[in-house]
Amino acid sequence: MALAGLGAGAINTVVGSGTLITFPVLLAVGYPPVLANVSNTVGLVPGSLSGVIGYRAELTGQARRLLRLGAASLLGGTTGAVLLLVLPERAFRAIVPALIILACALVVVQPKLSARLRRHDGEPPAAARPLLYAGIFATGIYGGYFGAAQGVLLIAVMGLLLDDDLQRVNAAKNVLALLVNGVAALVFITVTDVAWAAAGLIAGGSVVGAQLGALIGRRIPDGALRGVVVVVGVLAVVQILGD
């Protein structure tokens, strides 16, 4: 579980989808699905914080943006966490592959598509802002509920509707994912059981893995990082469909 946490922390920092490593491991050692999901979310929070610290240079100048987007993420994450506790485990699974495939497609076409959406001054049109907040809120719901490939979805939404390079978008993604996972973890700790031994092992591994991920991810050119996002997204779809 600690090794799975290390891998998940690294992948979450660079792209997202680390849950697809840790969640199956928790199931394999005998934890029921909901308890595994809850414990996994709690365990990955320290790794998310570690990833934010690793990308702190790319966060310069993004404070105001993240305050606004962070509010949408917190609301979405809280909603998703509550839904996990009241809906059947597989309620979202039917639409997850389609969401991830759409996100991968948006990441591929994002440079040309976002250039068409922007005005001559380089800024997205004002009409895109509600779409941005709605997309962040919806991704937060998904992240609070299950979270696999949440990072891919966040990169797709922000990459399309923000005028910024992909590394800075990735840094912002790490902050928003931390907020979603953090608020979901607080809900879970308050109202349901957590497998603390498993969560602790995942947490320890993910903190180290996130620093390794930041060390590697910050050196990847935008084009290559875009390719990594798509590959991870496709692998996520294959694994989810395989389940």
C-alpha positions as a printed Julia matrix, in Angstrom:
243×3 Matrix{Float64}:
   0.0    0.0     0.0
   2.88   2.39    0.71
   4.38   1.66   -2.72
   0.96   2.16   -4.31
   0.75   5.5    -2.47
   4.17   6.5    -3.81
   3.09   5.77   -7.38
  -0.25   7.49   -6.91
   1.38  10.6    -5.42
   3.74  10.91   -8.38
   1.01  10.4   -11.0
  -1.45  12.73   -9.25
   1.12  15.54   -9.23
   1.99  15.2   -12.92
  -1.46  14.37  -14.31
  -3.98  12.76  -11.95
  -5.47   9.25  -11.78
  -3.37   7.98   -8.89
  -6.56   6.52   -7.43
  -6.4    3.88  -10.17
  -3.29   2.51   -8.44
  -4.29   2.7    -4.78
  -8.0    1.84   -5.01
  -7.47  -1.62   -6.63
  -4.76  -2.4    -4.06
  -7.17  -1.63   -1.21
  -9.78  -3.88   -2.8
  -7.2   -6.62   -3.35
  -6.27  -6.76    0.34
  -9.9   -7.13    1.32
 -11.41  -3.71    2.04
 -15.06  -3.22    0.93
 -15.47  -0.74   -1.95
 -16.9    2.22   -0.02
 -14.41   1.86    2.85
 -11.59   1.53    0.3
 -12.74   4.66   -1.52
 -13.06   6.65    1.71
  -9.68   5.51    3.07
  -8.01   6.14   -0.28
  -9.29   9.72   -0.39
  -8.09  10.41    3.15
  -4.71   8.82    2.47
  -4.02  10.81   -0.69
  -4.62  14.25    0.86
  -1.06  14.64    2.26
   0.3   13.68   -1.15
  -1.87  16.33   -2.79
  -0.44  18.93   -0.41
   3.07  17.71   -1.18
   2.38  18.1    -4.9
   1.18  21.67   -4.41
   4.43  22.48   -2.59
   6.44  20.85   -5.37
   4.74  23.1    -7.95
   4.83  26.28   -5.85
   6.92  28.23   -8.39
   4.24  27.76  -11.07
   1.57  29.04   -8.66
   3.04  32.55   -8.6
   0.41  35.12   -9.6
  -2.51  32.66   -9.45
  -3.85  33.49   -5.98
  -6.94  35.45   -7.07
  -7.82  32.89   -9.73
  -7.51  30.02   -7.27
  -9.63  31.76   -4.64
 -12.52  31.91   -7.12
 -12.04  28.46   -8.61
 -11.32  26.98   -5.19
 -14.78  27.94   -3.95
 -16.33  25.96   -6.83
 -14.06  22.99   -6.07
 -14.97  23.01   -2.36
 -18.69  23.05   -3.12
 -18.31  20.31   -5.69
 -16.11  18.13   -3.49
 -18.54  18.38   -0.59
 -21.45  17.44   -2.85
 -19.57  14.47   -4.3
 -18.57  13.17   -0.87
 -22.17  13.27    0.32
 -23.32  11.5    -2.85
 -20.8    8.71   -2.23
 -22.39   8.04    1.13
 -25.99   8.0    -0.12
 -25.82   6.58   -3.68
 -24.87   3.08   -4.91
 -21.13   2.59   -5.37
 -21.33   2.38   -9.15
 -23.77   5.25   -9.72
 -21.18   7.39  -11.51
 -19.2    4.57  -13.11
 -21.42   4.37  -16.21
 -20.54   7.9   -17.35
 -16.93   8.06  -16.13
 -15.29   6.52  -19.27
 -17.17   8.93  -21.55
 -16.13  11.9   -19.39
 -12.46  10.9   -19.45
 -12.45  10.27  -23.21
 -14.02  13.68  -23.77
 -11.4   15.26  -21.5
  -8.56  13.56  -23.42
 -10.0   14.82  -26.72
 -10.19  18.36  -25.32
  -6.58  18.18  -24.13
  -5.47  17.19  -27.66
  -7.38  19.95  -29.48
  -7.07  22.53  -26.7
  -4.4   24.81  -28.31
  -6.41  25.42  -31.51
  -9.81  25.42  -29.83
  -8.86  27.79  -27.02
  -7.19  30.15  -29.52
 -10.52  30.46  -31.32
 -12.37  31.1   -28.07
 -10.09  33.93  -26.96
 -10.45  37.58  -27.91
  -7.66  39.5   -29.65
  -6.25  40.58  -26.27
  -5.55  36.94  -25.4
  -8.24  36.61  -22.74
 -11.15  34.13  -22.86
 -14.52  35.77  -23.58
 -16.61  36.75  -20.57
 -19.18  34.14  -21.57
 -16.59  31.43  -20.9
 -16.35  32.24  -17.18
 -19.64  30.58  -16.19
 -18.53  27.52  -18.19
 -15.23  27.51  -16.32
 -16.86  27.68  -12.87
 -19.49  25.11  -13.84
 -16.81  22.77  -15.15
 -14.72  23.11  -11.98
 -17.8   22.54   -9.8
 -18.84  19.43  -11.78
 -15.3   18.05  -11.66
 -15.31  18.64   -7.91
 -18.48  16.56   -7.57
 -16.83  13.76   -9.49
 -13.61  14.1    -7.48
 -15.43  13.96   -4.15
 -17.37  10.9    -5.28
 -14.63   8.78   -6.87
 -11.79  10.9    -8.23
 -10.02   8.65  -10.75
  -8.7   10.92  -13.54
 -10.01  14.03  -11.77
  -6.75  15.71  -12.78
  -7.33  14.92  -16.47
 -10.75  16.55  -16.29
  -9.4   19.62  -14.48
  -6.59  20.08  -17.0
  -9.07  19.77  -19.88
 -11.46  22.36  -18.42
  -8.83  24.91  -17.38
  -6.62  24.36  -20.41
  -9.55  25.16  -22.68
 -10.92  28.19  -20.82
  -7.83  29.83  -19.3
  -5.11  31.72  -21.16
  -2.05  30.14  -19.57
   0.63  27.55  -20.27
   0.05  23.92  -19.36
   2.54  23.76  -16.47
   0.78  26.62  -14.66
  -2.56  24.98  -15.38
  -1.17  21.77  -13.89
  -0.05  23.63  -10.77
  -3.55  25.09  -10.39
  -4.98  21.59  -10.92
  -2.96  20.34   -7.95
  -4.42  23.04   -5.69
  -8.01  22.36   -6.77
  -7.57  18.59   -6.41
  -6.19  19.17   -2.9
  -9.27  21.2    -1.98
 -11.65  18.57   -3.36
  -9.85  15.67   -1.69
  -9.42  17.61    1.53
 -13.07  18.59    1.96
 -14.21  15.1     0.96
 -11.83  13.6     3.52
 -13.24  15.87    6.24
 -16.77  14.73    5.41
 -15.72  11.07    5.49
 -13.8   11.39    8.76
 -16.79  13.11   10.36
 -19.56  10.73    9.34
 -18.13   7.32    8.41
 -15.39   4.8     9.14
 -11.82   5.12    7.82
  -9.24   2.34    7.64
  -6.55   4.43    9.3
  -3.69   1.94    8.9
  -4.24   1.77    5.14
  -4.75   5.53    4.87
  -1.53   6.14    6.79
   0.53   3.89    4.53
  -0.89   5.53    1.42
  -0.27   8.98    2.91
   3.39   8.28    3.64
   4.03   6.92    0.17
   2.1    9.67   -1.6
   4.05  12.49    0.09
   7.33  11.11   -1.26
   5.82  10.24   -4.62
   4.41  13.74   -5.08
   7.85  15.3    -4.67
   9.27  12.89   -7.25
   6.37  13.69   -9.57
   6.95  17.44   -9.24
  10.66  17.0    -9.89
   9.92  15.17  -13.15
   6.69  16.86  -14.23
   7.98  20.44  -14.06
  10.67  19.55  -16.62
   8.31  18.05  -19.19
   7.59  20.36  -22.2
   3.96  21.33  -22.74
   3.54  19.11  -25.8
   4.95  16.07  -24.03
   2.9   16.78  -20.92
  -0.21  16.94  -23.08
   0.66  13.49  -24.42
   1.17  12.12  -20.9
  -2.27  13.42  -19.88
  -3.92  11.66  -22.82
  -2.08   8.37  -22.24
  -2.99   8.34  -18.55
  -6.59   9.18  -19.39
  -6.84   6.31  -21.89
  -5.3    3.89  -19.4
  -7.81   5.06  -16.8
 -10.7    4.3   -19.16
  -9.29   0.84  -19.91
  -8.94   0.01  -16.22
 -12.4    1.31  -15.29
 -14.04  -0.62  -18.12
 -12.07  -3.7   -17.07
 -13.57  -3.47  -13.58
